[in-house]
Amino acid sequence: MIKDYRPYYIKKAWYRLQHLYIRHKLAPQLKSLGKHPFIVKPWYIEIFGGPVSIGNNITLLGCSDKKTRLTVWSDKKDINGIMIGDHVLISPGVRISAANSISIADSCMLASHVYITDSDWHGIYDRSMPSKDVSAVILEENVWVGDSSIICKGVTIGKNSIIGAGSVVTSDIPPDVIAAGNPAKIIKPLDPDKPLTTRKDRFSDTLKMNHAFDTAEKEFLQGNTFFGWVKSIFFPEKNA
């Protein structure tokens, strides 16, 4: 892990800069953005079209080499677009492309490079125009989609289910199972006797979590100075 040389007040200023960008640049592009968003590097998150709705306590991550894209490609006004619930995690490089309706329920987790679409976008035999063959995608509560998986049109993934990395999901997956492969098939059921802790369970007390996070950052950055931070930029230490 690379050492963070920033003093605490510099890091807090960085967070304020991100919040300003979210408020004045990102949020106006959304139909709604819920309370307490945790959005990292929002300038690497692209919103195109609409409507795109995001619930409370979103964790939305951008990265310079893995831009996160939420796009709605439609000339219709009466569509659901992209609907994202509370406590959802969206990792860098995720692409969600809707022609009509993609619904992601509370506490879902999308790993890096996941792609979700509700359309084929072009026909098999007529590739000159966008396809009209669209079918809604639904991820029920607490679904976990692994790295680089593809969720195709018309798919519903049931509550608590896990999709293995690199899978291509072309048909419905029932609740409480692990599925993987191309096309994705059920590997095994989840153990019904083991309790599940969701992101909503873990992070529902926002004030408590923010206080704990802030306290940890103060301790982690204790002793850092402005000049030490500047020095680390121009004269980085080897293996720092």
VEXNUTOR-92973 format. One record per residue (C-alpha): residue in one letter; x, y, z; chain. Coordinates in nm, 3 decimals, always signed. Example, Ala and Ser with C-alpha at 12.3 -4.5 7.8 and 13.67 -1.06 7.14 Angstrom:
<sites>
<site kolmi="A" X="+1.230" Y="-0.450" Z="+0.780" torfi="A"/>
<site kolmi="S" X="+1.367" Y="-0.106" Z="+0.714" torfi="A"/>
</sites>
This chain:
<sites>
<site kolmi="M" X="+0.000" Y="+0.000" Z="+0.000" torfi="A"/>
<site kolmi="I" X="+0.136" Y="+0.344" Z="-0.099" torfi="A"/>
<site kolmi="K" X="+0.183" Y="+0.570" Z="+0.202" torfi="A"/>
<site kolmi="D" X="-0.042" Y="+0.875" Z="+0.211" torfi="A"/>
<site kolmi="Y" X="+0.175" Y="+1.174" Z="+0.300" torfi="A"/>
<site kolmi="R" X="-0.109" Y="+1.426" Z="+0.300" torfi="A"/>
<site kolmi="P" X="-0.185" Y="+1.610" Z="+0.624" torfi="A"/>
<site kolmi="Y" X="-0.536" Y="+1.554" Z="+0.754" torfi="A"/>
<site kolmi="Y" X="-0.655" Y="+1.904" Z="+0.657" torfi="A"/>
<site kolmi="I" X="-0.528" Y="+1.859" Z="+0.298" torfi="A"/>
<site kolmi="K" X="-0.719" Y="+1.533" Z="+0.265" torfi="A"/>
<site kolmi="K" X="-1.035" Y="+1.695" Z="+0.403" torfi="A"/>
<site kolmi="A" X="-0.995" Y="+1.974" Z="+0.146" torfi="A"/>
<site kolmi="W" X="-0.967" Y="+1.704" Z="-0.123" torfi="A"/>
<site kolmi="Y" X="-1.295" Y="+1.555" Z="-0.006" torfi="A"/>
<site kolmi="R" X="-1.460" Y="+1.897" Z="-0.018" torfi="A"/>
<site kolmi="L" X="-1.340" Y="+1.941" Z="-0.375" torfi="A"/>
<site kolmi="Q" X="-1.495" Y="+1.608" Z="-0.469" torfi="A"/>
<site kolmi="H" X="-1.823" Y="+1.706" Z="-0.300" torfi="A"/>
<site kolmi="L" X="-1.831" Y="+2.032" Z="-0.498" torfi="A"/>
<site kolmi="Y" X="-1.781" Y="+1.842" Z="-0.822" torfi="A"/>
<site kolmi="I" X="-2.055" Y="+1.595" Z="-0.730" torfi="A"/>
<site kolmi="R" X="-2.299" Y="+1.871" Z="-0.636" torfi="A"/>
<site kolmi="H" X="-2.241" Y="+2.098" Z="-0.936" torfi="A"/>
<site kolmi="K" X="-2.138" Y="+1.858" Z="-1.213" torfi="A"/>
<site kolmi="L" X="-2.250" Y="+1.500" Z="-1.143" torfi="A"/>
<site kolmi="A" X="-2.575" Y="+1.538" Z="-0.948" torfi="A"/>
<site kolmi="P" X="-2.745" Y="+1.768" Z="-1.203" torfi="A"/>
<site kolmi="Q" X="-2.713" Y="+1.490" Z="-1.461" torfi="A"/>
<site kolmi="L" X="-2.913" Y="+1.250" Z="-1.241" torfi="A"/>
<site kolmi="K" X="-3.286" Y="+1.229" Z="-1.185" torfi="A"/>
<site kolmi="S" X="-3.209" Y="+1.181" Z="-0.816" torfi="A"/>
<site kolmi="L" X="-2.912" Y="+1.123" Z="-0.587" torfi="A"/>
<site kolmi="G" X="-2.983" Y="+1.000" Z="-0.234" torfi="A"/>
<site kolmi="K" X="-2.830" Y="+1.101" Z="+0.097" torfi="A"/>
<site kolmi="H" X="-2.469" Y="+1.038" Z="+0.202" torfi="A"/>
<site kolmi="P" X="-2.312" Y="+0.937" Z="-0.132" torfi="A"/>
<site kolmi="F" X="-1.954" Y="+0.811" Z="-0.115" torfi="A"/>
<site kolmi="I" X="-1.823" Y="+0.887" Z="-0.463" torfi="A"/>
<site kolmi="V" X="-1.450" Y="+0.860" Z="-0.533" torfi="A"/>
<site kolmi="K" X="-1.295" Y="+1.053" Z="-0.824" torfi="A"/>
<site kolmi="P" X="-1.630" Y="+1.158" Z="-0.969" torfi="A"/>
<site kolmi="W" X="-1.461" Y="+1.313" Z="-1.275" torfi="A"/>
<site kolmi="Y" X="-1.401" Y="+0.956" Z="-1.396" torfi="A"/>
<site kolmi="I" X="-1.773" Y="+0.874" Z="-1.379" torfi="A"/>
<site kolmi="E" X="-1.970" Y="+0.940" Z="-1.697" torfi="A"/>
<site kolmi="I" X="-2.348" Y="+0.988" Z="-1.707" torfi="A"/>
<site kolmi="F" X="-2.520" Y="+0.999" Z="-2.044" torfi="A"/>
<site kolmi="G" X="-2.892" Y="+1.030" Z="-2.110" torfi="A"/>
<site kolmi="G" X="-3.157" Y="+0.957" Z="-1.853" torfi="A"/>
<site kolmi="P" X="-3.335" Y="+0.901" Z="-1.632" torfi="A"/>
<site kolmi="V" X="-3.070" Y="+0.770" Z="-1.389" torfi="A"/>
<site kolmi="S" X="-3.179" Y="+0.744" Z="-1.024" torfi="A"/>
<site kolmi="I" X="-2.944" Y="+0.660" Z="-0.735" torfi="A"/>
<site kolmi="G" X="-3.050" Y="+0.585" Z="-0.377" torfi="A"/>
<site kolmi="N" X="-2.896" Y="+0.657" Z="-0.039" torfi="A"/>
<site kolmi="N" X="-2.545" Y="+0.565" Z="+0.073" torfi="A"/>
<site kolmi="I" X="-2.416" Y="+0.476" Z="-0.274" torfi="A"/>
<site kolmi="T" X="-2.050" Y="+0.377" Z="-0.306" torfi="A"/>
<site kolmi="L" X="-1.956" Y="+0.479" Z="-0.660" torfi="A"/>
<site kolmi="L" X="-1.593" Y="+0.450" Z="-0.763" torfi="A"/>
<site kolmi="G" X="-1.417" Y="+0.603" Z="-1.062" torfi="A"/>
<site kolmi="C" X="-1.062" Y="+0.548" Z="-1.186" torfi="A"/>
<site kolmi="S" X="-0.855" Y="+0.710" Z="-1.461" torfi="A"/>
<site kolmi="D" X="-0.801" Y="+0.383" Z="-1.649" torfi="A"/>
<site kolmi="K" X="-1.142" Y="+0.233" Z="-1.560" torfi="A"/>
<site kolmi="K" X="-1.412" Y="+0.493" Z="-1.617" torfi="A"/>
<site kolmi="T" X="-1.752" Y="+0.406" Z="-1.475" torfi="A"/>
<site kolmi="R" X="-2.035" Y="+0.470" Z="-1.722" torfi="A"/>
<site kolmi="L" X="-2.410" Y="+0.491" Z="-1.659" torfi="A"/>
<site kolmi="T" X="-2.586" Y="+0.549" Z="-1.992" torfi="A"/>
<site kolmi="V" X="-2.944" Y="+0.552" Z="-2.116" torfi="A"/>
<site kolmi="W" X="-2.976" Y="+0.539" Z="-2.494" torfi="A"/>
<site kolmi="S" X="-3.339" Y="+0.609" Z="-2.582" torfi="A"/>
<site kolmi="D" X="-3.553" Y="+0.871" Z="-2.753" torfi="A"/>
<site kolmi="K" X="-3.850" Y="+0.777" Z="-2.534" torfi="A"/>
<site kolmi="K" X="-3.948" Y="+0.987" Z="-2.234" torfi="A"/>
<site kolmi="D" X="-4.164" Y="+0.740" Z="-2.041" torfi="A"/>
<site kolmi="I" X="-3.898" Y="+0.484" Z="-1.948" torfi="A"/>
<site kolmi="N" X="-3.752" Y="+0.375" Z="-1.615" torfi="A"/>
<site kolmi="G" X="-3.393" Y="+0.408" Z="-1.728" torfi="A"/>
<site kolmi="I" X="-3.137" Y="+0.308" Z="-1.466" torfi="A"/>
<site kolmi="M" X="-3.262" Y="+0.271" Z="-1.108" torfi="A"/>
<site kolmi="I" X="-3.006" Y="+0.204" Z="-0.834" torfi="A"/>
<site kolmi="G" X="-3.111" Y="+0.138" Z="-0.475" torfi="A"/>
<site kolmi="D" X="-2.955" Y="+0.211" Z="-0.134" torfi="A"/>
<site kolmi="H" X="-2.613" Y="+0.094" Z="-0.015" torfi="A"/>
<site kolmi="V" X="-2.510" Y="-0.027" Z="-0.361" torfi="A"/>
<site kolmi="L" X="-2.140" Y="-0.070" Z="-0.448" torfi="A"/>
<site kolmi="I" X="-2.033" Y="+0.011" Z="-0.804" torfi="A"/>
<site kolmi="S" X="-1.664" Y="-0.050" Z="-0.872" torfi="A"/>
<site kolmi="P" X="-1.436" Y="+0.116" Z="-1.130" torfi="A"/>
<site kolmi="G" X="-1.496" Y="+0.020" Z="-1.492" torfi="A"/>
<site kolmi="V" X="-1.861" Y="-0.083" Z="-1.450" torfi="A"/>
<site kolmi="R" X="-2.081" Y="-0.006" Z="-1.752" torfi="A"/>
<site kolmi="I" X="-2.459" Y="+0.000" Z="-1.727" torfi="A"/>
<site kolmi="S" X="-2.633" Y="+0.065" Z="-2.060" torfi="A"/>
<site kolmi="A" X="-3.012" Y="+0.090" Z="-2.067" torfi="A"/>
<site kolmi="A" X="-3.252" Y="+0.127" Z="-2.357" torfi="A"/>
<site kolmi="N" X="-3.553" Y="+0.096" Z="-2.128" torfi="A"/>
<site kolmi="S" X="-3.517" Y="-0.040" Z="-1.774" torfi="A"/>
<site kolmi="I" X="-3.234" Y="-0.169" Z="-1.553" torfi="A"/>
<site kolmi="S" X="-3.312" Y="-0.202" Z="-1.182" torfi="A"/>
<site kolmi="I" X="-3.044" Y="-0.268" Z="-0.918" torfi="A"/>
<site kolmi="A" X="-3.188" Y="-0.321" Z="-0.570" torfi="A"/>
<site kolmi="D" X="-3.046" Y="-0.237" Z="-0.227" torfi="A"/>
<site kolmi="S" X="-2.707" Y="-0.370" Z="-0.115" torfi="A"/>
<site kolmi="C" X="-2.604" Y="-0.505" Z="-0.456" torfi="A"/>
<site kolmi="M" X="-2.232" Y="-0.518" Z="-0.535" torfi="A"/>
<site kolmi="L" X="-2.086" Y="-0.482" Z="-0.884" torfi="A"/>
<site kolmi="A" X="-1.717" Y="-0.565" Z="-0.921" torfi="A"/>
<site kolmi="S" X="-1.483" Y="-0.399" Z="-1.173" torfi="A"/>
<site kolmi="H" X="-1.566" Y="-0.419" Z="-1.544" torfi="A"/>
<site kolmi="V" X="-1.916" Y="-0.560" Z="-1.496" torfi="A"/>
<site kolmi="Y" X="-2.140" Y="-0.485" Z="-1.796" torfi="A"/>
<site kolmi="I" X="-2.520" Y="-0.477" Z="-1.771" torfi="A"/>
<site kolmi="T" X="-2.751" Y="-0.414" Z="-2.067" torfi="A"/>
<site kolmi="D" X="-3.119" Y="-0.454" Z="-2.147" torfi="A"/>
<site kolmi="S" X="-3.076" Y="-0.455" Z="-2.527" torfi="A"/>
<site kolmi="D" X="-2.874" Y="-0.618" Z="-2.805" torfi="A"/>
<site kolmi="W" X="-2.851" Y="-0.268" Z="-2.957" torfi="A"/>
<site kolmi="H" X="-2.846" Y="-0.401" Z="-3.316" torfi="A"/>
<site kolmi="G" X="-3.043" Y="-0.674" Z="-3.491" torfi="A"/>
<site kolmi="I" X="-2.887" Y="-0.994" Z="-3.623" torfi="A"/>
<site kolmi="Y" X="-3.002" Y="-0.931" Z="-3.979" torfi="A"/>
<site kolmi="D" X="-3.069" Y="-0.557" Z="-3.977" torfi="A"/>
<site kolmi="R" X="-2.763" Y="-0.394" Z="-3.828" torfi="A"/>
<site kolmi="S" X="-2.825" Y="-0.053" Z="-3.978" torfi="A"/>
<site kolmi="M" X="-3.058" Y="+0.069" Z="-3.700" torfi="A"/>
<site kolmi="P" X="-3.081" Y="+0.025" Z="-3.322" torfi="A"/>
<site kolmi="S" X="-3.269" Y="-0.288" Z="-3.218" torfi="A"/>
<site kolmi="K" X="-3.620" Y="-0.252" Z="-3.075" torfi="A"/>
<site kolmi="D" X="-3.581" Y="-0.583" Z="-2.895" torfi="A"/>
<site kolmi="V" X="-3.533" Y="-0.468" Z="-2.533" torfi="A"/>
<site kolmi="S" X="-3.617" Y="-0.649" Z="-2.210" torfi="A"/>
<site kolmi="A" X="-3.575" Y="-0.524" Z="-1.853" torfi="A"/>
<site kolmi="V" X="-3.290" Y="-0.638" Z="-1.629" torfi="A"/>
<site kolmi="I" X="-3.353" Y="-0.679" Z="-1.255" torfi="A"/>
<site kolmi="L" X="-3.096" Y="-0.742" Z="-0.984" torfi="A"/>
<site kolmi="E" X="-3.281" Y="-0.817" Z="-0.663" torfi="A"/>
<site kolmi="E" X="-3.155" Y="-0.723" Z="-0.319" torfi="A"/>
<site kolmi="N" X="-2.799" Y="-0.814" Z="-0.214" torfi="A"/>
<site kolmi="V" X="-2.686" Y="-0.960" Z="-0.547" torfi="A"/>
<site kolmi="W" X="-2.307" Y="-0.979" Z="-0.595" torfi="A"/>
<site kolmi="V" X="-2.176" Y="-0.974" Z="-0.953" torfi="A"/>
<site kolmi="G" X="-1.812" Y="-1.076" Z="-0.999" torfi="A"/>
<site kolmi="D" X="-1.536" Y="-0.909" Z="-1.199" torfi="A"/>
<site kolmi="S" X="-1.588" Y="-0.871" Z="-1.576" torfi="A"/>
<site kolmi="S" X="-1.926" Y="-1.047" Z="-1.580" torfi="A"/>
<site kolmi="I" X="-2.190" Y="-0.960" Z="-1.840" torfi="A"/>
<site kolmi="I" X="-2.561" Y="-0.943" Z="-1.754" torfi="A"/>
<site kolmi="C" X="-2.771" Y="-0.963" Z="-2.072" torfi="A"/>
<site kolmi="K" X="-3.118" Y="-0.833" Z="-2.155" torfi="A"/>
<site kolmi="G" X="-3.425" Y="-0.986" Z="-1.990" torfi="A"/>
<site kolmi="V" X="-3.233" Y="-1.133" Z="-1.697" torfi="A"/>
<site kolmi="T" X="-3.352" Y="-1.135" Z="-1.336" torfi="A"/>
<site kolmi="I" X="-3.101" Y="-1.235" Z="-1.069" torfi="A"/>
<site kolmi="G" X="-3.266" Y="-1.339" Z="-0.743" torfi="A"/>
<site kolmi="K" X="-3.201" Y="-1.206" Z="-0.396" torfi="A"/>
<site kolmi="N" X="-2.858" Y="-1.281" Z="-0.240" torfi="A"/>
<site kolmi="S" X="-2.725" Y="-1.469" Z="-0.542" torfi="A"/>
<site kolmi="I" X="-2.363" Y="-1.449" Z="-0.653" torfi="A"/>
<site kolmi="I" X="-2.239" Y="-1.439" Z="-1.012" torfi="A"/>
<site kolmi="G" X="-1.884" Y="-1.570" Z="-1.054" torfi="A"/>
<site kolmi="A" X="-1.615" Y="-1.361" Z="-1.222" torfi="A"/>
<site kolmi="G" X="-1.615" Y="-1.358" Z="-1.601" torfi="A"/>
<site kolmi="S" X="-1.964" Y="-1.505" Z="-1.633" torfi="A"/>
<site kolmi="V" X="-2.215" Y="-1.430" Z="-1.908" torfi="A"/>
<site kolmi="V" X="-2.570" Y="-1.436" Z="-1.771" torfi="A"/>
<site kolmi="T" X="-2.827" Y="-1.494" Z="-2.046" torfi="A"/>
<site kolmi="S" X="-3.120" Y="-1.632" Z="-1.843" torfi="A"/>
<site kolmi="D" X="-3.275" Y="-1.586" Z="-1.499" torfi="A"/>
<site kolmi="I" X="-3.084" Y="-1.691" Z="-1.187" torfi="A"/>
<site kolmi="P" X="-3.293" Y="-1.784" Z="-0.881" torfi="A"/>
<site kolmi="P" X="-3.236" Y="-1.644" Z="-0.530" torfi="A"/>
<site kolmi="D" X="-2.972" Y="-1.776" Z="-0.289" torfi="A"/>
<site kolmi="V" X="-2.739" Y="-1.953" Z="-0.533" torfi="A"/>
<site kolmi="I" X="-2.391" Y="-1.919" Z="-0.680" torfi="A"/>
<site kolmi="A" X="-2.382" Y="-1.921" Z="-1.060" torfi="A"/>
<site kolmi="A" X="-2.089" Y="-1.899" Z="-1.301" torfi="A"/>
<site kolmi="G" X="-1.978" Y="-1.973" Z="-1.655" torfi="A"/>
<site kolmi="N" X="-2.071" Y="-1.886" Z="-2.014" torfi="A"/>
<site kolmi="P" X="-2.362" Y="-1.916" Z="-2.019" torfi="A"/>
<site kolmi="A" X="-2.393" Y="-1.890" Z="-1.641" torfi="A"/>
<site kolmi="K" X="-2.529" Y="-2.197" Z="-1.466" torfi="A"/>
<site kolmi="I" X="-2.600" Y="-2.271" Z="-1.100" torfi="A"/>
<site kolmi="I" X="-2.292" Y="-2.406" Z="-0.924" torfi="A"/>
<site kolmi="K" X="-2.438" Y="-2.455" Z="-0.579" torfi="A"/>
<site kolmi="P" X="-2.697" Y="-2.310" Z="-0.339" torfi="A"/>
<site kolmi="L" X="-2.604" Y="-2.082" Z="-0.052" torfi="A"/>
<site kolmi="D" X="-2.614" Y="-2.239" Z="+0.293" torfi="A"/>
<site kolmi="P" X="-2.952" Y="-2.142" Z="+0.442" torfi="A"/>
<site kolmi="D" X="-2.820" Y="-2.196" Z="+0.795" torfi="A"/>
<site kolmi="K" X="-2.553" Y="-1.927" Z="+0.765" torfi="A"/>
<site kolmi="P" X="-2.668" Y="-1.569" Z="+0.834" torfi="A"/>
<site kolmi="L" X="-2.609" Y="-1.306" Z="+0.564" torfi="A"/>
<site kolmi="T" X="-2.479" Y="-0.959" Z="+0.649" torfi="A"/>
<site kolmi="T" X="-2.562" Y="-0.707" Z="+0.378" torfi="A"/>
<site kolmi="R" X="-2.407" Y="-0.368" Z="+0.309" torfi="A"/>
<site kolmi="K" X="-2.723" Y="-0.211" Z="+0.447" torfi="A"/>
<site kolmi="D" X="-2.680" Y="-0.409" Z="+0.771" torfi="A"/>
<site kolmi="R" X="-2.317" Y="-0.302" Z="+0.803" torfi="A"/>
<site kolmi="F" X="-2.337" Y="+0.062" Z="+0.698" torfi="A"/>
<site kolmi="S" X="-2.691" Y="+0.174" Z="+0.787" torfi="A"/>
<site kolmi="D" X="-2.573" Y="+0.395" Z="+1.076" torfi="A"/>
<site kolmi="T" X="-2.416" Y="+0.661" Z="+0.856" torfi="A"/>
<site kolmi="L" X="-2.318" Y="+0.901" Z="+1.135" torfi="A"/>
<site kolmi="K" X="-2.142" Y="+0.625" Z="+1.328" torfi="A"/>
<site kolmi="M" X="-1.957" Y="+0.503" Z="+1.019" torfi="A"/>
<site kolmi="N" X="-1.848" Y="+0.855" Z="+0.921" torfi="A"/>
<site kolmi="H" X="-1.720" Y="+0.920" Z="+1.273" torfi="A"/>
<site kolmi="A" X="-1.522" Y="+0.593" Z="+1.278" torfi="A"/>
<site kolmi="F" X="-1.379" Y="+0.664" Z="+0.931" torfi="A"/>
<site kolmi="D" X="-1.281" Y="+1.019" Z="+1.026" torfi="A"/>
<site kolmi="T" X="-1.115" Y="+0.905" Z="+1.350" torfi="A"/>
<site kolmi="A" X="-0.916" Y="+0.637" Z="+1.165" torfi="A"/>
<site kolmi="E" X="-0.798" Y="+0.889" Z="+0.906" torfi="A"/>
<site kolmi="K" X="-0.680" Y="+1.131" Z="+1.174" torfi="A"/>
<site kolmi="E" X="-0.474" Y="+0.854" Z="+1.333" torfi="A"/>
<site kolmi="F" X="-0.341" Y="+0.727" Z="+1.000" torfi="A"/>
<site kolmi="L" X="-0.232" Y="+1.073" Z="+0.883" torfi="A"/>
<site kolmi="Q" X="-0.101" Y="+1.189" Z="+1.220" torfi="A"/>
<site kolmi="G" X="+0.243" Y="+1.347" Z="+1.192" torfi="A"/>
<site kolmi="N" X="+0.214" Y="+1.425" Z="+0.822" torfi="A"/>
<site kolmi="T" X="+0.319" Y="+1.780" Z="+0.729" torfi="A"/>
<site kolmi="F" X="+0.257" Y="+2.005" Z="+0.431" torfi="A"/>
<site kolmi="F" X="+0.628" Y="+2.012" Z="+0.340" torfi="A"/>
<site kolmi="G" X="+0.657" Y="+1.636" Z="+0.378" torfi="A"/>
<site kolmi="W" X="+0.363" Y="+1.594" Z="+0.140" torfi="A"/>
<site kolmi="V" X="+0.519" Y="+1.833" Z="-0.117" torfi="A"/>
<site kolmi="K" X="+0.850" Y="+1.649" Z="-0.088" torfi="A"/>
<site kolmi="S" X="+0.677" Y="+1.314" Z="-0.152" torfi="A"/>
<site kolmi="I" X="+0.536" Y="+1.453" Z="-0.479" torfi="A"/>
<site kolmi="F" X="+0.866" Y="+1.581" Z="-0.621" torfi="A"/>
<site kolmi="F" X="+1.106" Y="+1.340" Z="-0.450" torfi="A"/>
<site kolmi="P" X="+0.914" Y="+1.017" Z="-0.386" torfi="A"/>
<site kolmi="E" X="+1.087" Y="+0.760" Z="-0.168" torfi="A"/>
<site kolmi="K" X="+1.153" Y="+0.417" Z="-0.315" torfi="A"/>
<site kolmi="N" X="+0.892" Y="+0.157" Z="-0.211" torfi="A"/>
<site kolmi="A" X="+0.710" Y="+0.423" Z="-0.004" torfi="A"/>
</sites>
